[in-house]
């Protein structure tokens, strides 16, 4: 039986996930020993074995007094009696059932088929055996999983009970310690969902049978870990956190603060839908589908968010197919947090007030699809809030009648019609410009009300055109008065501070009348000196006699690229210094 169980894992008939646990499987089964399946307990399946007593004999068969040949086995008492009468013909026999019960793991090893009417050939057994997936803890891989496999293959014509076994990690506390009542670090899921005070945690300790000294020790541990108790996190946040923690490792060090962070994130989801309700009229009807024609009608930011959604859908599905749940939650979280909420919702705010009806409908349609598909993508990880928010989105009456719940809605799949590589490349450039401008504004202490003019220079016509098309987006996200793409630094007015986006793109913020040119020149001089030193040190290393022969080609290429970048940065700094000197003269 053990050899057969090993073979089905080797040939792929049964897949153990994560694969690192295959070693455990083989170590147990290749060194297997005989198994005593009887237990002296008050509960369990009573062993169907009966001891035969003949006339004039006592029933004291325990220990050395028993005779092995007197034991008979039967599915029922009558079957066992018939076996005994056949073994001792013509004699009056008395049967006494063994008082022991079967080992729990023996009984549970029958679970895949005994629960469906076996040994009878029932419709349920025909429909649902074998199954597809078993999910359990790695600590009972041998005790339960291996025995189910061995018993199923022996009693069900060589069939394995399932195709895959997924072993989840074990939950420990934030310090990596095993949860123990005496340590006071046992986390009740309901306490995380509903929240509990520190006094409530202490009260729970007193409900058990711990020694008073252990209670005192546990209370001290609770005070250290949860000085303010456990905040209310909700079911969705706990579920998302546990899945996000699952990196196919042996343990999860559960930090309640991280769970509560996801509870706070739920507020962001709610606010996104609230924003949608403010900008989507009650009678708004999204496009019946979102194919290539509908995507082409969206504004650039709408095409971008649909493309980002498409990548999130592809990444999530691929990760879930591999049982890589941490990666799937990361993809969903990144889409909602960084693409939808941080960028798209901000970009669409000036567009919904446009005088162009086509632009207004396009951006609203993009928002609706981004939210609808995004909620469906998130639903397996946060089922309750996604159901609530999905129900609030406007939709056609016939669509709602056909699919009244998000649980019945189709799960998103990637579509070639949604892909927009050009839009993503352009938006990546625009967002990088925004990040640099935000850093510059923070550096100079500019407030959101201090809106300045921005000028952007790019080394390529394509990048310049992209900035021109996305000028409104950059201005919106960077709190700028205006954004203008110019041919080169010579076209930039005097009095600007430069922000180097990349080796081929720079952004200038108009600071005339806001900043002190002398102080800015001191900063630029220091930056020029630091960059010059980096450039000189790099060339000094590249000029060494052994450089060409001892340094790998990929490193040499990286050094060349870095040298080019530093040279470009020095030129940009020199331009900025000249601009501030000019501003200083003008003032």
N, C-alpha and C positions, 0 to 999 in steps of 0.2 A: 504493500500500500504506500509506504513512504517513497519507494523508488519511483512509482508511478507519479506521485505528487511532485517529485523533483523533475521528472521528465517533461511534464506539461509546462513547467516554468522555463525549462531550457529551450523547448521548441516553440515557445511563444503562444501556446494555447491559452495559458494563464499569464497575465501580466501583473507584476507587483510594482506598484508605484509609491514613492520614489524608488528607483532601481537600486539605490544603495542598500535597501533592505533585502535584496535577493540573497546576499551573503548570509543573513540571519536565517532565512528559509532553508538554505542548504546545510548550514551548520547544525540546525536542529534535526532535520529529517535524515541526514546522512549519518547521524550518530544516535538514531532513535533506539529506544529500549521498550521492552514489554510494559504495558500500561495496566495498572490495577484500576479497574473502573468502578469498584464498589466503595461506598462511603457510608459511615455510620452517622447519618443525619436524620432529623425529624421530617425533612421535606425532600422532595425530588421524585423522580420516576422510580418506583419500586422494581427491583431486579426480578424479571419473570422466570426465576429459577425456583424449583421445588424439591424438597428432600423427601425421599420415599421411606416410610416407616412400615414395617411388616408386623403382623400380629405378635404380641408378646414383647415387642421392643419399645424402648422409651424414645422420646423425641429429642433427647440430648445429643445433638449431632455436632455441636460447636467444637472447634479445635481438633484434638487428636481422635475424638470419638467418631468423627464422620467418615463415611466411605464414599469415595469419589463416584463410584458407579451408581450410587443411590440418587444422584442429582439428575433431574430431568428439566427440560426447558420447553415452554410453550407460549404462544401469543396470548392464550387464555387459560384459565384453570382447567376447563374441559379438555383442551388440547394437551396440556401437561398430564392430566389423568389418563388419557388414552395412551400416551407414550409410556407411562408407568405400568399400566396393565399389560401392554405388549411386552415390556421388559420382564415382568414378573407374572406370567400367565397363571391363572387359576388361584392366585393369592389375593387376599384382601389387602389393599394398599391404602395408606393414609398420607396425604400430601401436606407439607408445611412450607409456606413460601418464605424465602430468605428475607429477613427484616431489613437488609441493607438497601440503599438506593443507589442509582447510577451517579457517577461523577457528573457534576454540572456540565463540564465540557463535553462529556459524551452525549448528554441530552441535547445541548445546544448545537453539537456537531450535526444533528439530524435536521436542524432548522430549515435548510433550503428546500426540503421536499416534504418533511413530516407535517408542516403547517398547511400543506395543500392536499391533504387527504391520502398521502401514501400510507400503506402499500396499494391502495386502490388507484386505478388509473382514472383520475378525475379530470374534468375539463380544465380546472385551475392548474393542475399539474402539467397538462399538455400545453397550456398557454403561457405559463409563467416560469417554467423550469426548462433550461437553465436561465438565470438572470444575466444582466449585463455588467453591473458594477456593485461592489461591496465597499463601503467606506467605514473604517474603524480605526482604532488606535494601534500603533506599532507594538505596544507592549503585549498584545494578545495575538500576535501574528501566528505563533505556533499553537498556543492553547486553544484557540477557536478556529482561526482561518484554515490552518493546515488540516485540522480534524474534519472540518466541513468538506474540504477537498477530498480527503481520503475516503470518507464515508460515502460521499456522492459518487465518486468513481467506482466504488465497490458495489454499491446498492442500486445505482442508476445507470447501469450498462456503460460504465467508463466515461460518463459525462462530467465535466467540471461544473460546479454550481454557478459560476459567474466567469466572465471573460477578463475582468480587471479587478484589482484590489487597490484602493487608494488609502494610504495610511496617513492620518492627520498627525500633526504635532501635539505634544503634551503641553498643557497650559501651566506655567509657573508664575511666580510673582515677579515684580519689576526687578528684583535683585537676582533672579535666576534660581531661587530656592523652590524646592518642592512644597506645594501647599500643605500645611499641617495645622491642625487645630491648636496644638500646643504653641506654635509660633504666632498664632493669631493672624495668619496671612491668607486664610481661606477666603476666596472671593465668591460670594453667592451671585449668580447672574442677575437675580431679581433685585439685589441691592444696587447693582450697577444700573439697571434699567430704571428703577424707581428712586434711587438715592437713599441714603441713610446717614444719620448723624453719628458722631463718634460715640456718644452715649448709647445709641442704638446698637452699634457694633459691640460695645462692652456688654450690653444686656443679652445679646445673642450668645456670648461665651458662657454665661451663667445658666443657659438652658440645657447645656450638655452635662456630661458626667466627668469633666476634667477635675483634677485635684486643684484645691485652692491656689497652690503655688504655681501650677501651670496656667490657671486663669490670670493670675497677676502677671506672669511672664508674657502671656498672649496679649493682655491689655496694653502692656508697654509697647509691644511690637505694633499694635494697631495705632497707637498714638504717634509713633514715629512715621509710619507709612501714610496714615490718613488723619493728620492733625485736625482737619476740618470736616472729617467724615468723607463719604463718597458722594460726589455731586450726581444729580439726576442726569443720566446720559441717554436714556431711551433705547428701545430695541434695535432700531436701525443703526445707530452709532456703534453699539456693541457688536452687532453682526458684521458691519463693515470693517471694524478694527480687527476682529478675529480673522477675517479672510485676508485682510491686508498684511497681517502678521505671518500668514502661512507661506513661508519661503521654502517649503519642502525640507525643512530641517526637523530635528528631533524635538525641539522645545520652543515654546513661545513665552517670552518674558513679558507678561501683560502689565502695561503701565496705564493706570486709570486716567492719567492726564492726557494720554494720547486718545483714549476713547472719548473723553470729554471734548477734545479738540474736534473730533468728527461730529459731535453733537452741535458744536458751534458752527461747523461747516454746513450743517443742515439748514441753519438760518440763512446762509448765503443762497442755497437752493430756493428757499421760500422767497427771498427777496428778488431773485431772478424771475420767478413766476409772477410775483407782485408787479414787477416792472412790465412784464408782458401784458398783464391785465390792464395796466394803465395805457398801453400803447397799441393794444389790439382791440378794436371795437367789438361789442357783443355780437354784431352781425358779420364779423370778419370770417371769410371762408378761404382757407388755404387752397393752394392748387391740389387737385385730386391726386396728382403724383408729382414726383420730383425727378424727371428725366433730364436728358441733355438739353432739350429745348427750354424747359423751365429754369434750369440752372443758368443757362446763357442769359436769361432775362433778369437775373439778379444783379444788383450792384457789385462792385469788386469785393467789398468786404463780405457780402453775402456769399459769393462764390468761394471766398477764402474759408469762411466758417463751415461751409458744407464740405469742403475738402478736408479740413481738420477733423470734422466729424467722421468722415469716411475712413481716415487713418486710425482714429480711435476705435471705430467699429472693427476694423481689420485686426488691430493689435489685440483687442479684447477677445475676439473670437479665437484667434490663434492661440493666445495664452490659455484660454479655458479648455481648448481641445487638448492642450498639454498638461492640464491640471496645474498650471502655473498661476495660481490665484492672486499672488502678490503683484505680478506684472499686470494682470487684468484690472485690478483695482487702481493701480498706478495710472494706467491709460485712461480710465474713466474719470478719475479725479483730475488729472492734468487737463483733460478736455473741458470739464466744467469750470475748473478754477482759473486756468491760465488762458484758455482760448475764448470760452463763451463769456464768462463774467468779467475778467480783467481787460479783455480787448474788444470783443464784438459788441457787447452791450453798450460800452462807452462810445464806440465808433458810430453806432446807429442813432444815437441821441440827436445829433444835428440833422440827420437825414429824414427822420419822421416828421420834421416840420418843413420839409422841402415843398416848394410850390409844384413840383413835378409829381403828378399822381402815380406815374409808373414807378418812379424811384421809391415813393412811400410804400406802395404795395409790394415792391420787390424786397425791400428791407424787412417789412412785416412778415412776408412769406418765408424769408430766410430765418427770421427769429422763430416763427412757429415750428418749422421743420427741425431747427437746431434744438429746440426744447422738447418737442415730441419724441424724436429719435433718441435724444440724450436721456430722457426719463426712461424710455424702454431699455436703453443700454444699461442704465444704473439699477433697474428694477430688481434683478436677482440679488443684489448686494444690499439694497435698502428698499424692501418691498412696501413698507407702510407709507412713508412720505412720498414715494413716487406715485403710488396709487392716488393719494390725496391731491397731489399737484397735477397729475395727468387729467384728473376729472375736471379741473378748473380751466383747462385750455379750451377755447372755442373750437367746435368742430361741426361737421354736417350731421343733421339728425339721423340720416340713414347710416352714416358711419358709426355713430354711437349706438344705434340699435343693433348693428351687426357685431360690433365689438364693444360691449358695455363696460369692460374692465381692462386695465392694463395687463392683467394676468393672462388675458386671452389674446392680446395683441401680438403680432409677429415680432420676433426678436430681430433687431437690425442686422443686416449683412452688407458687406462692402459692395459698392457699385462703381463701375468704371465711369458712369455719367457724372458722378460726384467729384471725381479726381480733378484737381486744378493745380498742377505743379507750378505753372507760371505765377498764379495768384499767390501761392505759398512763398515762392522766392521773393516776389515783390514785397509781400507783407513782412517777411523776415527782415528785409532791408529797412522797411519803415519802422518796425518795432525796435530794431537796433538803434536807429536814429533817435527814437523816442527815449530809449533807456539812457543814451548819452546826454540828451538834453535834460532829462530829469536829474541826472547826476550833477550836471553843471548848475542847474538851478538850485539844487540843494547845497552845492559847494559855495555858491555865492549868496545863499540865504534869501533867495527870491520867494515871495509868497505867491499863492495861486492868483491873487488879484493883480500881481505885477506881470502882465502879459507883454512879452517882448516880441519883436520881429526876429525871424529865424531865416538864415540863408544856408543852403546846402550845396556843396560842390561835389561832383562825382567824376570819376575818371573815364567812365564809359557813357556813350549816348543812351544805352538801354537803361542804366541806373538813373540817369538824369530824367528820362521820360517817366520812369516809375515813381520818382519823387514828385514830379509835377502832377501825376495822376493822383497820388496819395497825399497831396499837401494838406487837404482838409483833415485827413485821418491823423497826420502827425501833429497838426495844430491842436486837435481835440485832445489827444492823449498827453500832450506835453504842456498844456495850458499856455500855448503861444498865441500871440495876436495874429500872426500870419507866417506862412512858410513858403519860401520861394527857392526854386532850383535855379542855380546860376552856373555859367559855363566854367568859371575858374575863380581863384581867390581874388584876382584883380577886380572882379565885378562886385565884390563884397564891400559895403560901405565901411568907412573907418569907425572904430569904436566897438568892435565885436570881439567877444571871447570865442576861441575855437574849441570844439569838442571833436576829437578824432574818433570817428566811427569805425573805420577800417583803413587799410593802406590805400584804398581807392575812394574813400568817402569821408568828408568832414562837414561838421555843422557849426554854424556861427550864430551866437546869440548877441543881439544888439544890447550893449551895456552902457552906451554913452549916456551920461547923466545919471547913471545908477551906481557904477563901480568906480573905484579909485584906480586910475591907470598905473600910478607908481607902484602900488601894492601888487597889481596884476603882473607887471613887468618883473618884479622880484620873483614871483612864483614861476613865471615862464623861464627866467634865467636859470633857476635851480633845476627845473625840469629838463631844460636843454643840456645842462651839465651832466645830469644823471644819464640821460639818453646817449649823450656823446660817449660817456665812459663805457656804457654797455656796448655801443657800436665798436669802440676801439678794442675792448677786451675780446669781443667776438672775432674781429679781424686778426688780432694777435694770435688767437688759437688757430684760426684757419691758415695763417701764414707759417705755422711750424713745419719743419722739414718732414716730419713723420705723419703729418695730417692726412695726406692723400693716400698713403699706404695702410695706415692703421685704423682710420675711422671708416665705419660702414657707409655705403653709398646713401642709404636712406637718411642717416644722420647728417651727412654732408649736404644733401638737398634741403633738409630742414634748416641747417645753418644758413644756407644761401637765402632761403625764403625769409628767415628772421633778419638777416642783414639788409635785405631789400626793404622790409617793413620798417626797420629802424631808420634807414636812410630817408624813407618817405615821411616818417614821423618828425625827423629833424627838420626837413624842409617845411613841414606844416607849422612847426613851432617857430621857425624863423619868420614865416609869414605872419604869425600871430604877434610876434614881438614887434615886427614892423608896423602892424596895424595899431598896436597900443602906443607905440612911440608917436605915430601920427595923431592918434587921439589925444595924447598928452600935449602935443604941440598945439592942436586945435583948441584945447581947453585953456 
